[in-house]
Amino acid sequence: MKTLLVAAAALIDRDGRVLLAQRPEGKNMAGLWEFPGGKVEEGERPEDALIRELKEELTIDVTAACLAPFVFASHTYDDFHLLMPLYVCRKWDGIPQAVEGQVLKWVFPRDMRDYPMPPADLPLIPHLMDLL
């Protein structure tokens, strides 16, 4: 079974809310809410992939110094295994804007269970609740 490495960010605003993005129609797991991020390409560091994805998906600029490794998800789906480091980020340049058709929402960790999420993301919620 193939292992897929995906880097994700818990972007945290001044109020202690985390940005969630809803997967758009036509994508795998459409309608589910997730942490922004994306696939790590061959030869790419997870931090670099995350910086690239946040620029592409949300038009924000993040530096590696502002990405703090936090926790990771390890989950087996039907056709691949997902390994996803989640980084905490409290500082970025720009205002997150959805450019790939996704819906964005700032959510307190205690309310995240109200948003359907991929199975790999669910175990991350208690860690964010403890942090915030």
Beta strands, then each sheet from edge to edge (+ up, - down):
strand 1: 3-11
strand 2: 18-22
strand 3: 33-34
strand 4: 37-39
strand 5: 68-76
strand 6: 81-89
strand 7: 103-107
sheet 1: 4+ 1- 6- 5+
sheet 2: 3+ 2- 7+
end
